[in-house]
């Protein structure tokens, strides 16, 4: 049985899912989907280690990562079991740059009725490198404060309002911790094979930011929104995996 680890953070979006793509694969592909990891861990190597522990019972032949999971995918391949390194397949990889983390946080804040300004949380490249846990803790505290105020306005009282706010905020902070961990690009050395599949409207990636020793790039004819639903993508991913000697 060929085991494939599919890294794709489920959420609200129009695109498909990596697991849906690989469901089109022929019999013999066992797809493991470890995300999201709970509780979330904003430190990159710890997050990747927890994912590795979840998939360790399976000897992975390939790791397939989509979009903002590219960084985590790169971390994960260095933590695989002994033996040939897994193939790394990246689908429209994107960096979790500080600007991306800040943008995602602003989108979450707006769902809690926050105004357009950034608030008191420092979301900079320096802060994310220096103290990622502090950044996520500050995000969580601001969101819980706003959520608690909303619960109080709805008639809940005291601890009841706080508990309801905490339960509401947790799924948002799981996502924010995920991309904060993905911001750390101080990757361990790795000499395995990486292949990037780019949609026709995506900017070509460079092996530099993922610290890849080599990278093959394949341009697909579909758009980014269509990439995970296009049968041609599934066919290409299956071809790459089945051709991998690992």
Beta strands, then each sheet from edge to edge (+ up, - down):
strand 1: 2-7
strand 2: 29-32
strand 3: 60-66
strand 4: 87-91
strand 5: 194-198
strand 6: 216-219
sheet 1: 2+ 1+ 3+ 4+ 5+ 6+
end
